[in-house]
Amino acid sequence: MKGGMVRGRSLSPASSRIAAWIAGALAVLCLALVNVGVYTYRIDFYFTGILVVVMINIILAVSLNLINGFTGQFSLGHAGFMAVGAYASALLTIYMEWPFPVVLIGAGIISALIGFLIGLPTLRLRGDYLAIATLGFGEIVRVVILNLKITGGPRGLGGIAPKTTFFIAEIVAILTVIIFSNIVKSSHGRAFVAIREDEIAAEAMGIDTTKYKVLAFSIGAAFAGIAGALFAHHQMFIDPRSFTFTRSIEILVMVVLGGLGSISGSIVAATVLTILPEALRGIAQYRMIAYALLLIGLMLIRPQGLFGTKEIGDLFRLGQRQGNEGRRAQADGGEGQ
């Protein structure tokens, strides 16, 4: 009877909620400590600037993960949408003098519209062809910026007001994570995952795959534009060299390293890959080698990324499930004796 009771144990909904609350509480505690450090000036201006870049990269990585990780489309044009948002927001601030929250929304809308227009024809492509098309889009944006007088051309665009503070970047990053978490858990999110797992089967089940791919692409582009706006008003100067193909690859590495289909993984990877190069700056001649070796080693050991498709709450539940299985095995062993 005792063995049967142990054998029947399973994770209750209450246990799942507790695991999620523990994960959330740890994240809030870490964020609270960082805020205390920033606002009591225990973290100096230089490292506060790095933390702002961390928040911007979190927005970029999470938004690209919706396209590449959850929907399964291989996009290499995220830096292009970031550039659109950066220049659009800078021009709105310089020439229109709009309030910064309105500028952020405007940058997101403009990037989403361009993402929609680009996504309609290109997202009918698959695999390498889609990657090449989005890569081409990113290069087209950069070349257009280089040849427009209003953007400053190759000289860049200066005189941008320093509107991006750590608090603003933090709030936008938190809102991004909340919005994308809810999208993934919605019926739209299940449609995205269905397309990733098997696009033909998703079509057979009545899912309009083109519609959902364009939707994911537009949402991701919108938040990349918002990240670009935060970047522009943090740097106070932008030029086309900030939005090259290399920048798209950096964002993609964050997504792949954290885990395709894991928002928690994108957050952790974006944080680590932003802070790590700065931490290795003391050994400047070797830091890129150490950085590359770390990435190669991790991808060899765990090619699915740090989190795979799991979230932090799932890892807590996995640990509890393994503990239950261990107790069940012990009970079965005792019953056999």
C-alpha positions in Angstrom: 0.0 0.0 0.0 2.8 2.3 0.9 4.6 1.6 -2.4 1.4 2.2 -4.3 1.0 5.6 -2.6 4.6 6.5 -3.5 4.1 5.2 -7.0 1.1 7.4 -7.5 2.8 10.7 -6.5 3.0 13.3 -9.2 3.7 17.0 -9.4 0.6 18.9 -8.4 -0.4 22.3 -9.9 0.4 23.8 -6.6 3.9 22.5 -6.8 4.3 23.9 -10.3 3.1 27.3 -9.1 5.5 27.2 -6.2 8.4 26.4 -8.5 7.5 29.3 -10.8 7.2 31.7 -7.8 10.6 30.6 -6.5 12.2 31.3 -9.9 10.4 34.7 -10.1 11.5 35.6 -6.6 15.1 34.9 -7.3 15.0 37.0 -10.5 13.3 39.9 -8.6 15.9 39.6 -5.8 18.8 39.8 -8.3 17.2 42.8 -10.1 16.5 44.5 -6.7 20.2 44.2 -5.7 21.3 45.6 -9.1 18.9 48.6 -8.6 20.2 49.3 -5.1 23.7 49.2 -6.5 22.9 51.6 -9.3 20.8 54.1 -7.3 23.2 54.2 -4.3 26.1 54.7 -6.8 27.9 51.5 -5.5 27.8 50.6 -9.2 29.7 53.3 -11.1 28.7 55.2 -14.3 30.8 52.9 -16.5 29.2 49.6 -15.2 25.7 51.2 -15.2 26.3 51.8 -18.9 27.1 48.2 -19.4 23.9 47.2 -17.6 21.9 49.4 -19.9 23.5 47.5 -22.9 22.5 44.3 -21.1 18.9 45.4 -21.0 19.0 46.4 -24.7 20.5 43.0 -25.6 17.8 41.2 -23.6 15.1 42.9 -25.7 16.9 42.0 -28.9 17.6 38.4 -27.9 14.0 37.8 -26.6 12.4 39.4 -29.7 14.7 37.3 -32.1 13.9 34.2 -30.2 10.2 34.6 -31.1 11.2 34.4 -34.8 14.0 31.9 -34.7 13.3 29.9 -31.6 9.5 29.7 -31.2 8.4 30.0 -34.9 11.5 28.2 -36.4 12.3 30.9 -39.0 16.0 31.6 -39.6 16.3 35.4 -39.7 19.6 37.2 -40.0 18.2 40.7 -40.4 17.6 41.8 -36.8 20.3 44.5 -36.9 18.4 46.0 -39.8 15.3 46.5 -37.7 17.4 47.8 -34.9 18.9 50.3 -37.3 15.4 51.4 -38.5 14.3 52.0 -34.9 17.5 53.8 -33.9 17.5 56.3 -36.8 13.7 56.8 -36.7 13.7 57.6 -33.0 16.8 59.8 -33.3 15.1 61.9 -36.2 11.9 62.1 -34.2 13.7 63.4 -31.2 16.0 65.8 -33.1 13.5 67.3 -35.5 10.1 66.7 -34.0 11.0 66.9 -30.3 8.5 64.2 -29.3 8.4 62.8 -25.7 10.7 59.8 -25.3 7.9 57.3 -24.6 6.1 58.3 -27.7 9.4 58.1 -29.7 9.9 54.5 -28.4 6.4 53.5 -29.6 6.9 55.3 -32.9 10.2 53.5 -33.5 8.4 50.2 -32.7 5.5 50.9 -35.1 7.8 51.9 -37.9 10.0 48.8 -37.5 6.9 46.6 -37.3 5.5 48.1 -40.6 8.8 47.5 -42.4 8.9 44.0 -40.9 5.4 43.3 -42.2 6.3 44.5 -45.7 9.5 42.5 -45.7 7.9 39.5 -44.2 5.1 39.1 -46.7 7.3 38.1 -49.6 10.3 36.6 -47.8 8.6 34.4 -45.2 7.3 32.2 -48.1 10.9 31.1 -48.3 12.4 28.5 -46.0 15.7 27.6 -44.5 18.8 29.0 -46.1 16.8 31.0 -48.6 15.0 32.9 -45.8 18.4 33.5 -44.1 19.9 35.0 -47.2 16.8 37.2 -47.9 16.8 38.6 -44.3 20.6 39.1 -44.5 20.0 41.0 -47.7 17.4 43.2 -46.0 19.9 44.1 -43.3 22.5 45.1 -45.8 20.0 47.1 -47.8 19.0 49.1 -44.7 22.7 49.8 -44.0 23.4 51.0 -47.6 20.3 53.2 -47.6 21.4 54.8 -44.4 24.9 55.4 -45.8 23.5 57.3 -48.8 20.8 59.5 -47.1 21.7 63.0 -46.1 19.2 63.1 -43.3 20.9 60.2 -41.5 24.3 61.8 -41.8 25.5 59.2 -44.2 28.8 57.5 -43.3 29.6 60.3 -40.8 26.8 59.2 -38.6 24.1 61.1 -36.7 25.0 63.0 -33.6 23.3 65.4 -31.2 20.9 62.7 -29.9 19.5 63.5 -26.5 20.6 61.1 -23.7 17.1 59.9 -22.8 17.9 56.2 -22.1 18.6 55.6 -18.4 19.0 52.3 -16.6 15.5 52.6 -15.2 13.9 53.2 -18.6 15.9 50.3 -20.2 15.0 48.0 -17.3 11.3 48.8 -17.5 11.2 48.2 -21.2 13.1 44.9 -20.9 10.8 43.7 -18.1 7.7 44.6 -20.2 9.3 42.9 -23.2 9.8 39.6 -21.2 6.2 39.8 -19.8 4.7 40.5 -23.2 6.6 37.7 -24.9 5.9 35.2 -22.1 2.2 35.9 -22.5 2.4 35.6 -26.3 4.1 32.2 -26.1 1.5 30.9 -23.7 -1.4 32.1 -25.8 -3.1 30.4 -28.7 -0.9 32.4 -31.1 2.2 31.1 -29.3 1.0 27.5 -29.7 0.5 28.2 -33.4 4.1 29.5 -33.6 5.4 26.4 -31.9 3.3 24.2 -34.2 4.9 25.9 -37.3 8.3 25.3 -35.8 7.7 21.6 -35.1 6.1 20.7 -38.5 4.9 23.4 -40.9 3.2 21.0 -43.2 1.3 19.4 -40.3 0.4 22.9 -39.0 -1.1 23.8 -42.4 -3.0 20.5 -42.4 -4.5 21.4 -39.0 -5.8 24.7 -40.5 -3.2 27.1 -39.2 -2.5 29.9 -41.6 1.3 29.5 -41.5 2.1 32.6 -43.6 -0.1 34.8 -41.4 1.6 33.6 -38.2 5.1 33.8 -39.6 4.5 37.4 -40.7 3.0 38.1 -37.3 6.0 36.8 -35.4 8.3 38.6 -37.8 6.5 41.9 -37.3 6.4 41.6 -33.5 10.1 40.7 -33.3 10.9 43.7 -35.7 8.9 46.1 -33.5 10.8 45.2 -30.3 14.1 45.3 -32.2 13.2 48.8 -33.3 12.5 49.8 -29.7 15.8 48.3 -28.7 17.4 50.4 -31.4 15.7 53.5 -30.1 17.1 52.8 -26.6 20.5 52.2 -28.0 20.5 55.5 -30.0 19.5 57.6 -27.0 22.1 55.8 -24.8 25.0 56.2 -27.2 23.9 59.7 -28.3 25.6 59.0 -31.7 24.9 56.3 -34.2 26.4 55.4 -37.6 25.9 52.5 -40.0 28.9 50.5 -38.5 26.8 49.9 -35.4 24.3 47.8 -37.4 26.3 45.5 -39.6 25.9 41.8 -40.3 28.2 41.1 -37.3 25.6 42.7 -35.0 22.9 40.3 -36.2 25.2 37.4 -35.6 25.9 38.6 -32.0 22.2 38.6 -31.3 21.7 35.2 -33.0 24.5 33.8 -30.8 22.7 35.0 -27.7 19.5 33.2 -28.8 21.3 29.9 -29.8 23.5 29.9 -26.6 20.5 30.5 -24.3 18.3 27.9 -26.1 16.0 28.2 -29.1 12.6 28.5 -27.6 13.6 29.7 -24.1 13.0 33.2 -23.0 14.9 32.6 -19.8 17.8 31.3 -21.8 17.8 34.5 -23.9 17.9 36.6 -20.8 20.8 34.7 -19.2 22.8 34.5 -22.5 22.3 38.1 -23.3 23.5 39.0 -19.8 26.6 36.8 -19.9 27.6 37.6 -23.4 27.4 41.3 -22.7 29.3 41.3 -19.4 31.9 38.6 -20.3 33.8 40.6 -22.9 34.0 43.5 -20.4 35.2 41.2 -17.6 37.9 39.9 -19.9 39.1 43.4 -21.0 42.0 43.1 -18.6 43.5 40.4 -20.9 42.6 42.3 -24.0 44.9 40.4 -26.3 43.4 37.0 -25.2 39.8 37.9 -24.3 38.4 37.2 -27.7 40.2 33.8 -27.8 38.8 32.9 -24.4 35.4 34.1 -25.4 35.4 32.0 -28.6 36.7 28.9 -26.7 34.0 29.2 -24.1 31.3 29.4 -26.8 32.7 26.4 -28.7 33.1 24.3 -25.6 29.5 25.0 -24.5 28.1 24.2 -27.9 30.0 20.9 -27.9 28.9 20.0 -24.4 25.3 21.3 -24.8 24.4 22.0 -28.4 20.7 22.7 -27.5 21.9 25.7 -25.5 21.9 26.4 -21.8 18.1 26.0 -21.3 17.1 24.2 -24.5 13.4 24.9 -24.8 12.9 25.1 -21.0 12.3 28.1 -18.7 13.7 28.6 -15.3 10.5 27.4 -13.7 10.6 24.2 -15.7 14.1 23.5 -14.3 12.7 23.8 -10.8 9.9 21.4 -11.7 12.4 19.0 -13.3 14.5 18.9 -10.2 11.4 18.1 -8.1 10.3 15.4 -10.6 13.8 13.8 -10.4 13.6 13.9 -6.6 10.1 12.2 -6.7 11.5 9.5 -9.1 14.4 8.9 -6.8 12.1 8.4 -3.8 9.9 6.2 -5.9 12.9 4.0 -6.9 13.9 3.7 -3.2 10.4 2.8 -2.2 10.2 0.1 -5.0 13.6 -1.2 -3.9 12.5 -1.5 -0.3 9.2 -3.1 -1.3 11.2 -5.7 -3.4 13.3 -6.6 -0.3 
